[in-house]
Amino acid sequence: MSKSLPYDTSRSAAHAHRQDPDKTPAWAIVLAVAGLAFLAFVSGAAIMHFGVFPMDPLRRAFSGGAAVYEGMTQYNDRTQTDFWADARTTQRGVTRYDPARAENGLTLYSSAHEQSAYLMDMQGKVVHRWHLNFSALWDDSAAVKQPRGDDFIHIEKAEVLPNGDLIALYTAIGDTPWGYGIARLNARSQVIWKYLGHAHHDFAVDDAGNVHVLSQQVVETDLPASPSCQAAIDEFLVTCRRTERSAPRFRLWMCSRPRRTDGGSISRRTSRISTATICTQTRSIS
């Protein structure tokens, strides 16, 4: 029968509780981190309060970080955006129709649930549908180099031309500048021409068939009232013509002549807008 060896419990306990003199205690690390965070907070508050350097870089960094966070959290669920709204009623289809009072005819309708435009009669029956996803329209000439998925893009505005062509304005969720582009589709949803700049919100078709659309672009700026602002979103009016590959742009803010409070005129660094080849045409399909 084996005999148990003597065991010195007091020596083992002392060894277990012996600490390495070169190792920093955990409480000291926590205290140091908390102190640095407090100093950073106080310094940041003082910089913002007194408006001293580096206030502007900090403000831009905060705004950029907030935008990235919003893009990651608020724009990845389209049901939480203005693309989506709860139904006001459980009824579907045409819910009220008085032929004597209605403006009878066809109605053009587009929805955020897909990239389509529908032509419907007074009973709600779809008599024609145009459909083209932006992923099929996109190419390297587009202002948006990394467009969102098709689930986050829709036709914001559409207009039917007398020959059955459709002008479609594409918009996506959560991108700045706003707008993905505008295209002219024939009755079979085939592309006649497209402009993939930041076309947004509205357009107009003149008697000659030219399309005039609002467009945005980020430009360098040197605004006297805000010297820290190095870039801004500028507005243009773009004209897309069926017979030409080039589309002239006009800078809208240059159409006005603002005055300074001291009576002098405000000079503008940029006085000309060049005509760029930004309207891509395909062969017309009859």
PyMOL commands that set and color helices and strands:
alter all, ss='L'
color gray80, all
select helices_A, chain A and resi 9-16+26-50+55-73+78-80+134-137+150-152+252-255
alter helices_A, ss='H'
color red, helices_A
select strands_A, chain A and resi 107-110+116-120+126-131+153-160+166-172+181-185+191-195+198-205+211-220+231-240+249-251+279-281
alter strands_A, ss='S'
color yellow, strands_A
deselect
rebuild
show_as cartoon
